[in-house]
């Protein structure tokens, strides 16, 4: 997902806009695509305190995602 604004730079890069009408997607309208390919819908509290507050580096899902990207980069 491309980032353009200042507020977007604080958002976790794993956040992906949700397609409306999908079952299990809450009112947050985003989901988190983890390194394993699994999809996770963060709670409202997680979105407010971590995902969009610039503290996503403390998220275990983000840490696994960034580690997998770094590992893949070393192989190339």
Beta strands, then each sheet from edge to edge (+ up, - down):
strand 1: 15-17
strand 2: 30-33
strand 3: 39-40
sheet 1: 1+ 2- 3+
end
